[in-house]
Amino acid sequence: MLTRAKKTLNWLVFLSGILSGISALSILGAIDVEGSSFWTDWIGQGRWRFTLAWAGFGFVTVALSMLAVRNRKLAGSLFLIGAPILAFRTYVSGDDFTSSLAPVVLIAYLAIGVFWYRANHRKWPPLFSTRLSERTYGLATVLSATLVFLSLLTLGSAAVALIPTRFNPDCGGVPQPFTAPKYPGHAVFLATVPFVPLAVVHEHYWGLPPWSTKFALIARAGIGGRFSGENTYFLDMHRSTGLVTRFLPLVELNLCSGRSSPASAA
């Protein structure tokens, strides 16, 4: 019973590290880049400190958690060494909310580092009962882990992008007609909405990624029961232009500046 409890705790700490890292990367992957160039719009505008804080926490946490599968002592030591470094990097991120997380990063890294170090010292059971061969670990396991990581990152970024947090404050006047994209990420198409968040596209004008012009996923912001599957709608949408989400068909209503309405009245 005690052995099972120790192994369960091992898995909880391992999964918490993996999911925390992927969550950080998902937030970074869902935040819109205003233009088409990452280097111009993020690095050039001084957002590199913010980017480095979240990317550093995400990649380092995932990498060290994976290292704990093979070498808990080394992983624990690196967590302890990295605690003040990542906490400082978070504090000087240039973003008030991110900076406020610096104590959380410090405490979490110290706790995880101590756990892995002590688990190795007390010879707790490993995460896997049988040791993986070098060939299996180097090929199948690495490929599988990479696929799982990319899948979780994509799903996490999509989930973050679909949270209704963006609001358009420009609600004065009537939106003007247009015949071309108004900005990067502008998406326009005819579709029905059988249920939220799915939109079945009947005619695509522009804005959706090339691989997905037959359907889109609509964030809940501004939906409010406005659409039903009985009508076809002209949808004037904003497509997420995050580092990851720009490759996905994730859109939301332009709440005040858009011209979305039934196709017969658009």
ROVEXTOR-694509 format. One record per residue (C-alpha): x, y, z. Coordinates in steps of 0.25 Angstrom, whole numbers, plus 5000, padded with zeros to 4 digits. Example, Ala and Ser with C-alpha at 12.3 -4.5 7.8 and 13.67 -1.06 7.14 Angstrom:
// residues 2
504949825031 505549965029 
END
This chain:
// residues 266
500050005000 501150105004 501950064991 500650094983 500450234990 501850274987 501750234972 500450314971 501150434977 502250424967 501250424956 500450544962 501750624963 502150584949 500850614942 500750744950 502050784944 501650744930 500350814930 500850934937 501850954926 500950924914 499851024921 500951134920 501251104906 499851094902 499551234908 500751284900 500251214887 498851274888 499251424890 499051494877 500251554870 499651684864 500351664850 500951554842 502351554848 502751504861 504051564862 503551704858 502251704866 502751634879 504251654879 504251784873 503251844882 503951804894 503051684898 504251594898 504351594913 502951544914 503151444903 504451394910 503751384923 502651294919 503451214909 504551194919 503651144929 502851054920 504050984912 504850974925 503750914933 503350804923 504850774920 505250754935 503950674937 504350584926 505750574931 505150524945 504750394938 506150354936 506950434946 506150484958 507450534965 507850624954 506450674951 506350714965 507650784966 507350864953 505950904958 506650954971 507651034962 506651084953 505651134963 506251274966 506651284951 505251264946 504651344957 505551464954 505251444939 503751444942 503851574951 504551654941 503551614930 502951754928 501551704930 500851724944 500151594945 501351514940 502251584950 501251554961 501451404959 502951414962 502751364976 501851244971 502951204961 504051214972 503251124982 502751024972 504151004966 504750984980 503650894985 503750804972 505250804973 505250764987 504250654984 505050594973 506350604981 505750534993 505050434985 506350384979 507050394992 506050304999 505950214987 504550224984 503950134973 504250194959 503050244950 503150124941 503349984947 504249934936 505350014931 505250054916 506350004907 507250114901 506750084887 505250094891 505450214899 506250284887 505250254876 503850204880 503750274893 504350414888 503450414876 502150374884 502550484895 502750584884 501350554878 500650564891 501350694895 500950754881 499550704883 499350754897 500050894893 499050904881 497850864890 498250964901 498451074892 497151054885 496451054899 497151184903 496751244890 495251204892 495151274906 494351404904 495351504909 495451604897 494551724896 494451824885 494251964892 493952034879 492452024878 492152164872 491452174859 491052074849 492151974843 492452014829 492351914817 493651854813 494251774801 495551734806 496251684819 496251804829 497451754837 498251624840 497351514845 496051574839 495151454834 493851464826 492951344822 491551294821 491251184830 490151124839 490351094854 489750964858 490350974872 491351054879 492551064876 492350994862 492151074849 491950994836 492451084825 491651094812 492451204805 493851254810 494351394806 495651404814 496251384827 496151234830 497451154829 497551084816 497450944822 496050974828 495151054820 493950964822 493750984837 494151084848 494051084864 493451204870 493851264883 492651284893 492851434894 491651504888 490951374884 489751394894 488851304886 488851394874 489051284864 488251164861 488451044851 487251084843 487851214837 489051244828 489951354834 490951454828 492051444839 493051564840 493951504850 495351514857 496251394855 497251374866 498651404861 499451344873 500751264870 500051134870 498551174868 498851244855 498851114849 497551074854 496051114850 495751184863 494951314861 494051404870 493151514867 493551654865 492551704875 492451854872 493151864859 492651744851 491451734842 491051584845 489651564843 488651464835 489151454821 487851514816 488051644823 489551654823 
END
